[in-house]
Amino acid sequence: MKKLIIWLCLMLLLMNPIASYGDLNGPYRDGFIEGYVKAIYEQEIAIEEYDGTVHRLSFDPKAALTIDSVPVTLKDFKPGMEVYGDLKGKRLNTLESFSTDNPGYIPPGGKVRTGIVRTIDRDQITIQTAIGTKETYFSSPATIALKKGANISLSSLYEGDRVKLYFDEMDANFISRMEIEGDSILVKDLYRGKLTISNQLDNQIVLENVERIRNGKWEDVQATMSIPYTTDLPLYSGGQKISYQNLKYYKGKTVYMAVKDFFGKNRAEKMIIKGQYESDFSDKIEDVNWYTQALELGNNRNLNFHEGTIIVKNGRLVDIYGINAKADAFVVADGRGSTLTADVIYLYNEDINNSNIGQYNIYAGRLDVILESTVTLKNFYVLNQNEWESFSKEKELYYDNDTFIYDLENGKKVAPKEFYAKDYAVDEDTDYASDRGLKDWHGYIYTDGDRICGIVVQKKLDSLLRQRTSNGVIEKIEDDALLGWTMYIKDGKDWSARKEQWMAKNSTFKVTLDEALIMKDDKVIQPDELKPGDRLYIVRDDMEGKVVLVK
């Protein structure tokens, strides 16, 4: 009896591998195979059946390969994908699969990357992902850019913007669609205050004697302020990274903090603790040494910087590579004597273009010839590095049905056909023009390349020598009974042609808008569409706005 039991056990053990691997010839007899991709070879595929049997198969020369009913190649299949294939002998005649959590083929826009834009170099965009790695992708003329659900130009992208990138293929580097986060990525304020309480249970920090940077200097905000923070961001003091566990030991120390508007409330996005003594400078950055992580100011002072330095550029937080030579900045430094480290670098610079993706220009000049789709300027000016530069030649620009044209003399919008038909440009030497006292009109023109986005026209050219370029943030805007639409600008800077740098203003100034060309995302907008917090680039004649760009 014992021998019989032992014999039966041996038989079961011997039969077990057969049960595990099933019928090795089953798929070839049935004419199909189904299971999971085990491995991909150059011209073959290994498929594991549901029962665990593995088959290495080649393909018929005319084999049809599909994923989600879309024709693909062998390399689009990935290990782990569930597949079904028809067999012709021991060769696959068809092989199909459907997308899963680990697909080889993805539907358009199926691959997604999110992160912070770190650098922009024409069509090359580098982002920093949530895990801290930097990845570089490319845009193309077919790339769609969206902000708050609206299509915008890629030139609206800034370093420091938070973006979500979509791709049509798993291994693609070309962006098919980009969503730019709204205004929540903008730095609302830069605060300075004394640390009184650090509550690690709910990640709240309490500051007293809180001040903020306003119009180039610190101004009081309130006696105490409680602000939430996140421990995901590094914390520094005296140029050294410190643990949030030790934050409570810095009670009484000065804290610098960049805050953002998070659903109507302040949230700390980056903070640094003062180590020794504070100095501040408002000057041009003459040079940047990336090897030593140091910069030289126009006054010959050398300052160190590091990963923890709070750097604000275009109203956004950027990393150290956002610093650039010849930029104008307000710098708060920490240290003593000649050994100083920048805790805060607030870059003043604004330009017509946000990056080298943009090709926007502002022109002012005489309308010499107007045809059905072109305007020729004569003796015109172009705003070059914040200053008007004159050209005694002709410049041809193009307009279309989407171009906004406004007649300042008559206070009305002009249709393209009317613009061509009316006497906005005449031959001044003819009897027709002389008898009627007709002269060429003049205009302020905002273009994308040579295409006119918006133009305002008037009979006489203003004195451009009186004008200046400014930048700043709207503090408030109102429809004044006497002045019309008027905005009050805080944190303002004027461009100095003599010093060749932005000069911070120490008070709020106002600008009227009734005769201004106002542009936002390539489109003309009205004064009532502006709002507090908008960052602006302004061409103005004292308080009269001429061209206003919403940044």
C-alpha positions in Angstrom: 0.0 0.0 0.0 2.8 2.4 0.9 4.5 1.7 -2.4 1.3 2.5 -4.2 1.0 5.9 -2.4 4.6 6.7 -3.2 4.1 5.8 -6.8 1.1 8.0 -7.1 2.9 11.0 -5.5 5.8 10.6 -8.0 3.3 10.5 -10.9 1.6 13.7 -9.6 5.0 15.5 -9.3 5.9 14.4 -12.8 2.6 15.5 -14.2 2.7 19.0 -12.5 5.0 20.7 -15.1 2.7 19.5 -17.8 -0.2 21.1 -16.0 1.8 24.3 -15.6 2.8 24.6 -19.2 -0.3 23.1 -20.7 -0.4 22.0 -24.3 2.7 23.2 -26.0 1.1 22.7 -29.4 -2.3 24.1 -28.5 -1.9 27.5 -30.1 -0.6 26.0 -33.4 -3.4 23.5 -33.5 -6.1 26.1 -32.6 -4.7 28.8 -35.0 -4.5 31.6 -32.4 -2.6 32.6 -29.2 -3.5 34.9 -26.4 -1.8 36.1 -23.2 0.9 38.6 -22.3 4.0 40.0 -24.0 7.0 38.5 -22.3 9.8 40.0 -24.4 10.4 41.9 -27.6 13.2 40.9 -30.0 14.4 42.4 -33.3 11.9 40.5 -35.4 10.3 38.2 -32.9 8.1 38.3 -29.8 7.8 36.1 -26.8 4.2 35.6 -25.6 3.2 34.0 -22.3 -0.1 32.2 -22.4 -2.5 32.6 -19.6 -1.4 29.1 -18.3 2.2 30.2 -18.2 3.5 28.6 -21.4 5.9 30.8 -23.2 6.2 30.9 -27.0 8.8 32.7 -29.1 7.2 33.6 -32.4 8.2 35.2 -35.7 5.9 37.1 -38.0 4.4 36.6 -41.4 5.9 39.2 -43.8 2.4 40.7 -44.2 1.4 40.5 -40.6 -1.0 43.2 -39.3 -0.1 44.7 -35.9 -2.6 47.0 -34.1 -3.1 48.6 -30.8 -6.6 50.0 -30.1 -7.3 49.2 -33.8 -4.5 51.6 -34.8 -1.7 50.2 -37.0 1.6 50.1 -35.2 5.1 48.5 -35.4 6.6 45.8 -33.3 8.5 48.3 -31.1 5.2 49.8 -30.0 4.3 46.6 -28.0 5.7 46.6 -24.5 6.3 43.7 -22.0 3.2 43.1 -19.9 0.7 44.1 -22.5 -2.2 41.7 -23.1 -2.3 40.5 -26.7 -4.2 38.2 -29.1 -2.8 36.9 -32.3 -3.8 34.7 -35.3 -1.3 32.1 -36.3 -0.4 30.8 -39.7 1.6 27.7 -38.8 4.1 28.9 -36.2 4.1 32.5 -37.5 1.9 35.4 -36.4 -0.4 36.6 -39.1 -2.0 39.3 -36.9 -1.3 40.7 -33.4 -3.5 43.1 -31.6 -3.7 44.7 -28.1 -5.5 47.4 -26.3 -4.1 50.3 -24.1 -3.6 49.6 -20.5 -1.9 51.4 -17.6 1.4 50.4 -19.2 0.7 51.0 -22.9 3.0 50.9 -25.9 0.7 53.0 -28.0 -1.0 56.0 -26.4 -3.9 58.0 -27.7 -3.2 61.6 -28.8 -2.3 63.6 -25.7 -2.0 60.5 -23.6 1.5 61.1 -22.3 1.6 64.0 -19.8 4.4 65.9 -18.0 3.9 68.6 -15.5 6.5 71.0 -14.1 8.0 74.5 -13.8 9.5 76.1 -16.9 13.2 76.7 -16.2 14.6 77.8 -19.5 13.2 78.9 -22.9 15.4 78.9 -26.0 13.2 79.4 -29.0 11.5 76.0 -29.6 13.4 74.3 -26.7 11.7 74.3 -23.3 13.2 72.8 -20.2 11.0 72.0 -17.2 11.7 70.9 -13.7 9.4 68.0 -12.7 7.8 67.2 -9.4 10.7 64.9 -8.5 13.3 67.6 -9.2 14.6 66.3 -12.5 15.0 68.6 -15.5 13.6 67.5 -18.9 13.8 69.2 -22.2 11.1 69.2 -24.8 10.4 71.0 -28.1 7.5 73.0 -29.5 6.5 73.2 -33.1 4.2 75.4 -35.2 1.5 72.7 -34.5 1.8 73.0 -30.7 -1.3 74.3 -29.0 -0.9 76.6 -26.0 -3.8 77.1 -23.6 -4.3 79.4 -20.6 -7.5 79.4 -18.6 -9.1 77.4 -21.5 -8.2 80.0 -24.2 -5.8 79.6 -27.1 -2.8 81.8 -26.7 0.6 82.3 -28.4 3.6 80.3 -27.1 5.3 83.7 -26.8 3.1 84.2 -23.7 5.2 81.6 -21.9 7.6 82.7 -19.1 10.4 81.1 -17.1 8.8 80.1 -13.8 5.4 79.2 -15.3 3.8 76.0 -14.2 2.8 73.9 -17.2 1.2 70.6 -18.2 2.6 69.2 -21.4 0.8 66.6 -23.6 2.4 64.3 -26.1 1.0 62.0 -28.8 3.6 59.3 -28.6 5.2 57.6 -25.6 8.8 58.5 -26.6 8.0 61.8 -28.2 9.8 65.0 -27.3 7.6 67.3 -29.4 4.8 68.9 -27.4 1.3 68.5 -29.0 -0.5 70.6 -26.3 0.6 72.8 -23.5 -1.6 74.1 -20.6 -0.2 77.1 -18.8 -1.3 77.5 -15.2 -3.2 80.8 -14.6 -2.2 83.7 -12.3 -1.7 81.5 -9.3 1.9 81.0 -10.2 2.6 84.7 -9.9 4.4 86.0 -6.8 1.9 88.1 -4.9 4.3 89.7 -2.4 7.8 89.5 -0.9 7.5 89.6 2.9 10.0 90.2 5.7 9.2 89.5 9.3 10.4 88.1 12.7 9.7 84.4 13.2 7.6 84.0 16.4 5.9 80.6 16.0 6.5 77.6 13.8 3.7 75.0 14.0 4.8 71.8 12.4 1.5 70.0 12.9 -0.3 72.1 10.4 2.7 73.7 8.6 1.9 77.3 9.7 4.5 80.0 10.4 3.7 83.1 12.3 5.6 86.3 11.6 5.5 89.6 13.5 6.4 93.2 12.3 5.6 92.0 8.8 6.8 94.2 5.9 6.7 93.8 2.1 8.6 95.3 -0.8 6.7 98.1 -2.4 8.0 100.8 -4.7 11.6 99.7 -4.1 11.5 99.8 -0.3 10.1 97.9 2.6 6.7 99.1 3.9 4.7 97.9 6.9 1.9 95.4 6.3 0.6 94.2 9.7 1.8 93.4 13.2 1.4 89.6 12.9 0.6 87.2 10.1 0.1 83.5 10.0 1.1 81.9 6.7 1.0 78.2 5.6 4.1 76.7 4.0 5.1 73.3 2.6 8.1 71.3 3.7 8.6 70.1 0.1 10.6 73.2 -0.6 14.2 73.5 0.7 14.8 75.9 3.6 18.1 77.9 3.9 19.9 80.1 6.3 23.2 81.8 5.7 23.6 79.9 2.5 23.2 76.5 4.2 20.3 74.1 3.8 18.5 73.4 7.1 15.8 71.0 8.3 12.3 72.2 8.9 12.5 70.2 12.2 15.0 72.9 13.4 12.8 75.8 12.3 11.5 76.3 15.8 15.1 77.1 17.0 15.2 80.2 14.7 12.6 82.1 16.7 13.3 85.8 16.6 15.2 85.6 13.4 14.3 87.5 10.3 12.5 85.5 7.6 12.2 86.5 3.9 9.3 84.9 2.1 7.8 84.8 -1.4 4.1 84.2 -1.2 1.5 83.4 -3.8 -2.2 83.8 -3.9 -3.7 80.3 -3.3 -7.5 80.5 -3.7 -7.6 83.9 -2.2 -5.2 83.2 0.6 -1.4 83.7 1.1 0.8 80.6 0.8 4.6 80.6 1.2 6.3 79.3 -1.9 9.9 79.9 -0.8 11.5 81.3 2.3 15.0 81.9 3.7 16.2 82.9 7.2 18.6 85.8 7.6 21.9 84.6 9.1 23.8 87.8 10.0 23.3 91.4 8.8 21.2 92.8 6.1 22.3 95.0 3.2 20.3 96.0 0.1 21.3 97.2 -3.3 19.4 98.5 -6.3 21.8 98.2 -9.3 22.7 96.5 -12.5 24.1 92.9 -12.5 27.3 93.4 -14.5 28.5 89.7 -14.6 27.5 86.3 -13.3 30.1 83.6 -12.5 28.3 80.2 -12.6 31.3 78.2 -11.4 31.5 80.1 -8.1 27.8 81.0 -8.0 28.6 84.7 -7.6 27.5 87.9 -9.3 29.0 91.4 -9.6 26.9 94.5 -9.3 27.5 97.8 -11.1 29.0 99.2 -7.8 31.7 96.5 -8.0 30.2 94.6 -5.0 30.4 90.8 -5.3 27.6 88.7 -3.9 27.2 85.0 -3.7 24.0 83.2 -4.4 22.7 79.6 -4.0 19.8 77.3 -4.6 17.9 78.8 -1.6 18.1 82.4 -2.9 14.6 83.8 -3.6 14.8 85.0 -7.2 11.8 86.8 -8.8 11.7 87.4 -12.5 8.8 88.7 -14.5 6.8 88.4 -11.3 7.5 84.7 -11.1 9.8 82.5 -8.9 12.7 81.2 -11.0 15.8 79.2 -10.2 19.4 80.5 -10.1 19.6 80.2 -13.9 17.0 82.9 -14.3 19.7 85.4 -13.3 21.3 87.1 -16.3 24.0 89.6 -16.7 23.0 93.2 -17.5 19.7 92.8 -15.7 18.6 95.5 -13.2 17.8 94.2 -9.7 16.9 94.9 -6.2 19.1 92.6 -4.0 18.7 91.9 -0.3 22.1 90.5 1.0 23.1 88.7 4.2 26.5 88.6 5.8 29.1 91.0 7.0 31.9 93.1 5.5 32.8 92.0 2.0 31.4 88.5 2.4 27.8 88.8 1.4 25.2 86.3 0.1 22.1 87.3 -1.8 18.9 86.2 0.1 16.6 87.9 -2.4 17.1 89.0 -6.0 14.2 90.9 -7.5 14.8 91.4 -11.2 13.3 94.5 -12.7 13.6 93.9 -16.4 10.6 93.7 -18.7 10.6 93.8 -22.4 8.1 93.6 -25.2 8.9 89.9 -25.7 8.8 87.5 -22.8 11.5 85.3 -24.3 13.2 84.7 -27.7 10.1 82.8 -28.9 8.4 86.2 -29.4 8.9 88.5 -32.4 6.7 91.4 -31.3 7.4 95.0 -32.1 5.9 98.4 -31.4 6.1 100.9 -34.3 5.2 104.6 -34.5 5.1 106.4 -37.8 3.5 107.9 -40.9 1.1 105.8 -43.0 2.5 106.4 -46.5 0.6 103.7 -48.5 -2.4 101.6 -47.5 -3.4 98.7 -49.8 -5.9 95.9 -49.3 -3.7 93.9 -47.0 -0.5 96.0 -46.5 0.5 99.3 -44.8 3.7 101.0 -45.8 5.3 103.2 -43.1 7.6 106.1 -44.0 10.0 107.8 -41.6 9.0 105.4 -38.8 10.2 104.6 -35.3 10.5 101.2 -33.6 10.8 100.6 -29.9 14.2 99.0 -29.5 15.4 98.0 -26.0 12.9 100.4 -24.4 13.9 103.4 -26.5 12.4 104.8 -29.8 14.8 104.4 -32.7 14.2 106.3 -35.9 14.5 105.0 -39.5 14.3 107.3 -42.6 13.1 104.5 -44.9 10.0 102.5 -45.6 8.6 99.5 -43.8 5.9 97.2 -45.1 3.5 95.6 -42.6 0.5 93.4 -43.2 -3.1 93.4 -41.8 -6.1 91.1 -42.1 -9.7 90.8 -41.0 -8.5 90.0 -37.4 -6.4 93.1 -37.1 -7.9 95.7 -34.7 -7.9 99.2 -36.2 -9.0 102.3 -34.2 -9.5 105.9 -35.3 -8.6 108.1 -32.3 -9.8 111.3 -34.0 -13.3 110.0 -34.5 -13.3 107.6 -31.6 -14.4 104.5 -33.5 -13.3 101.1 -34.6 -12.5 100.9 -38.3 -13.1 97.8 -40.5 -10.2 96.7 -42.8 -12.2 97.6 -46.0 -12.9 101.1 -44.6 -9.2 101.5 -43.6 -8.2 100.8 -47.2 -10.9 103.0 -48.7 -10.7 106.1 -46.6 -8.0 108.8 -46.7 -5.8 107.5 -43.9 -2.9 107.5 -46.4 -2.8 109.8 -49.5 -0.5 111.1 -52.1 0.2 114.5 -50.6 1.6 115.9 -53.8 -1.6 115.5 -55.8 -4.2 118.3 -56.4 -6.8 116.0 -54.8 -5.0 116.0 -51.5 -3.9 119.6 -51.7 -7.4 120.9 -52.5 -8.9 119.0 -49.6 -6.1 119.6 -47.1 -5.4 115.9 -46.8 -2.3 114.6 -45.1 -1.0 111.1 -44.3 -2.1 109.9 -40.8 0.1 108.4 -38.2 -0.2 105.4 -36.0 1.0 103.4 -33.0 1.3 99.8 -34.2 1.8 96.5 -32.3 3.0 93.6 -34.6 3.8 89.9 -34.4 6.7 89.8 -36.9 5.3 91.9 -39.8 1.7 91.2 -39.1 -0.3 94.0 -37.4 -2.2 92.8 -34.3 -3.5 96.2 -33.4 -3.1 99.8 -34.6 -4.5 103.2 -33.4 -4.3 106.0 -35.9 -4.3 109.8 -35.5 -3.7 112.8 -37.7 -0.5 114.0 -36.1 2.5 112.2 -34.7 3.1 112.8 -31.0 6.5 114.0 -29.7 8.3 110.8 -29.0 11.0 112.6 -27.2 8.6 113.3 -24.3 7.7 109.6 -24.0 9.2 107.0 -21.7 8.8 103.3 -21.1 7.7 102.0 -17.7 6.7 98.8 -16.1 4.8 97.9 -12.9 1.7 96.4 -11.4 -1.8 97.7 -11.3 -2.7 98.7 -7.8 -6.2 100.0 -8.7 -8.1 101.0 -11.9 -11.1 103.3 -12.1 -13.2 105.3 -14.6 -12.5 108.8 -13.3 -15.2 111.4 -14.0 -12.6 113.9 -15.2 -9.7 111.8 -16.5 -11.6 108.8 -17.9 -10.1 105.3 -17.4 -7.1 105.7 -15.1 -4.8 103.1 -13.5 -2.5 103.5 -10.5 0.8 101.6 -10.9 2.8 100.2 -7.9 6.3 98.8 -8.0 7.0 101.0 -11.0 10.2 101.3 -12.9 11.2 103.8 -15.6 13.8 103.1 -18.3 16.7 105.5 -18.1 18.4 105.9 -21.5 21.3 107.7 -19.9 22.0 105.0 -17.3 20.8 102.3 -19.6 18.9 100.6 -16.8 15.5 100.4 -15.1 15.1 102.9 -12.3 12.8 102.0 -9.5 10.1 104.6 -8.5 9.5 105.3 -4.9 5.8 106.0 -5.2 2.7 105.0 -7.1 2.0 106.8 -10.4 -1.1 107.0 -12.6 -1.7 106.5 -16.3 -4.7 107.4 -18.3 -6.0 105.0 -20.9 -8.6 106.6 -23.1 -6.2 106.9 -26.1 -4.0 103.9 -25.4 -3.6 100.8 -27.5 -3.9 98.0 -24.9 -2.7 94.5 -25.9 -3.1 91.2 -24.0 -2.2 87.8 -25.6 -2.0 89.2 -29.1 -5.5 90.8 -28.8 -6.7 94.4 -28.2 -8.6 94.7 -24.9 -10.6 97.6 -23.3 -9.6 99.4 -20.1 -12.4 97.8 -18.1 -10.8 94.4 -18.8 -7.7 95.3 -16.9 -7.6 94.4 -13.2 -5.5 95.0 -10.1 -2.4 92.7 -10.0 -1.9 92.8 -13.8 1.8 93.4 -14.7 2.3 95.9 -17.5 4.8 97.2 -20.0 3.9 100.8 -20.8 4.8 103.5 -23.3 3.6 106.8 -21.9 3.8 110.5 -22.3 3.8 111.6 -18.7 0.5 110.3 -17.5 -1.0 109.6 -20.9 -0.8 106.0 -21.9 0.1 105.3 -25.5 0.8 101.6 -25.7 0.1 99.2 -22.8 1.1 95.5 -22.9 -0.3 93.1 -20.3 2.5 90.7 -19.3 
